[in-house]
């Protein structure tokens, strides 16, 4: 689905607000004023504001903001920003604002979301080669969600097999004990 502002949305609509066989379309416009525009513009720090967009899903003639599944939204940016970090500010329909930092590639900034509403793109510094490698390992962040630190050693298949054998032996011993008491 392509919106009016060059915004592309892809994914499978499968949420509670999208009935099976529903007719759906995306409407995307670039904002230049209004409450959403003002709130998102105020979040932009020292970066370059590359646009503020209102992205809406219309299902059977009604606007749907959430309960739509997971969608990937691709925003167009000037190709001169390829390789730059971009903070995507997302003003949700309830008024809360979150952010995700991604890298611009091939004239596009892409995020995956579970609700649609207003988005602002803040172009930041050029990513280093280390940043690009980290991005390939999934380094996008969200201002409200911090990934958990890895702790301990990973569980090996040999360890799992040993644990399964120990459990099986314990069950066998318990069964033999029950059999002897009868």
C-alpha positions in Angstrom: 0.0 0.0 0.0 1.4 3.4 -0.9 0.2 6.6 0.8 -0.1 10.0 -0.9 3.2 11.3 0.5 5.3 8.5 -0.9 5.0 6.5 2.3 4.8 2.8 1.7 3.2 0.4 4.1 3.6 -3.4 3.9 2.7 -6.3 6.1 -0.3 -8.5 6.8 -3.3 -7.0 8.4 -4.4 -9.5 11.1 -5.5 -7.6 14.1 -8.8 -7.4 15.9 -9.8 -4.2 14.1 -9.3 -5.7 10.6 -12.0 -8.3 9.9 -11.3 -11.1 7.4 -12.0 -9.9 3.9 -12.1 -6.2 4.9 -11.3 -3.5 2.3 -8.3 -1.5 3.5 -6.2 1.4 2.2 -3.5 3.7 3.6 -3.8 7.5 3.6 -0.5 9.3 4.2 0.0 13.1 4.1 2.9 15.3 5.0 1.9 17.6 7.9 2.9 21.3 8.0 0.8 22.5 11.0 -1.6 21.3 13.7 -1.3 19.8 17.2 0.5 16.6 16.1 2.9 18.7 14.0 3.7 21.0 16.9 4.2 18.2 19.4 6.5 16.2 17.1 8.5 19.2 15.9 9.2 20.1 19.5 10.8 16.7 20.1 13.4 17.2 17.3 16.8 18.0 18.8 19.9 19.1 16.8 19.0 17.0 13.8 17.4 17.9 10.5 13.6 17.6 10.4 13.0 15.6 7.2 9.2 15.6 7.5 6.2 15.0 9.7 3.6 12.5 8.3 0.1 11.5 9.3 -0.3 7.8 8.3 -3.8 6.3 8.6 -5.3 3.0 7.8 -8.9 3.0 6.5 -10.7 -0.3 7.0 -14.2 -0.6 5.5 -14.4 3.1 5.4 -13.4 3.7 9.0 -10.1 5.0 10.3 -8.2 2.3 12.4 -5.2 3.3 14.5 -4.4 0.0 16.3 -5.5 -3.6 16.5 -4.2 -4.1 12.9 -1.3 -6.4 13.3 2.3 -5.5 12.6 3.1 -3.2 9.6 6.4 -1.9 8.1 6.3 1.7 7.2 8.8 3.1 4.8 9.3 6.9 4.7 11.1 8.6 1.8 14.2 10.7 2.5 16.7 12.4 0.3 19.4 9.9 -0.7 22.1 12.3 0.6 21.0 11.0 4.0 21.8 7.3 3.2 23.9 5.9 6.0 22.7 8.5 8.5 21.0 7.7 11.8 17.4 8.8 11.8 15.2 9.1 14.9 11.6 8.3 14.0 9.3 10.0 16.5 5.9 8.4 16.7 3.0 10.2 18.3 0.4 7.5 19.0 -3.3 8.1 18.9 -3.5 8.3 22.7 -1.0 11.3 22.6 2.0 9.4 23.9 5.3 9.8 21.9 7.9 7.1 21.4 11.0 7.0 19.3 13.1 4.5 17.4 16.6 5.1 15.9 17.2 3.5 12.5 19.5 4.0 9.6 18.5 5.6 6.3 19.1 3.3 3.3 18.4 3.7 -0.4 16.4 6.9 0.2 14.1 5.2 2.8 13.7 5.1 6.5 11.9 2.0 7.7 10.2 1.1 11.0 7.8 -1.7 12.0 4.8 -0.6 14.1 1.7 -2.0 15.6 -0.3 1.2 15.4 -0.5 4.1 12.9 -0.8 7.9 13.5 1.8 10.7 13.2 5.5 10.3 12.6 8.5 12.8 12.5 11.9 12.0 10.9 14.9 13.6 12.5 18.1 13.1 10.5 21.2 12.8 12.6 24.9 12.1 12.2 26.4 9.8 9.6 26.7 6.3 11.0 30.2 4.8 11.5 31.2 1.5 10.1 30.8 0.0 13.6 27.2 1.4 13.7 26.4 -0.2 10.3 27.7 -3.6 11.6 25.6 -3.2 14.8 22.6 -2.3 12.6 22.9 -5.6 10.8 22.7 -7.3 14.1 19.4 -5.5 15.0 20.4 -2.4 16.9 17.3 -0.3 16.5 16.2 1.2 19.9 13.0 2.6 21.3 12.9 5.3 23.9 10.5 3.3 26.1 12.0 -0.2 25.6 15.6 -1.2 26.5 16.8 -4.6 25.6 17.8 -6.8 28.5 21.5 -7.4 29.1 22.7 -10.9 28.3 23.9 -12.8 31.4 25.4 -16.2 32.0 26.5 -18.8 29.5 24.2 -19.9 26.7 22.6 -23.3 27.2 24.2 -25.9 25.0 22.4 -28.8 23.3 24.6 -31.2 25.3 23.3 -29.5 28.5 19.7 -29.8 27.3 20.2 -33.5 26.5 21.8 -34.1 29.9 18.9 -32.3 31.6 16.4 -34.4 29.6 18.2 -37.7 30.5 18.3 -36.7 34.2 14.5 -36.0 34.2 13.8 -39.3 32.4 15.9 -41.2 34.9 14.1 -39.5 37.8 10.7 -40.5 36.3 12.0 -44.1 35.8 13.2 -44.3 39.4 9.8 -43.0 40.6 7.9 -45.5 38.5 10.1 -48.4 39.9 9.5 -47.2 43.4 5.7 -47.2 42.9 5.9 -50.6 41.3 7.8 -52.1 44.3 5.3 -50.7 46.8 2.3 -52.4 45.1 
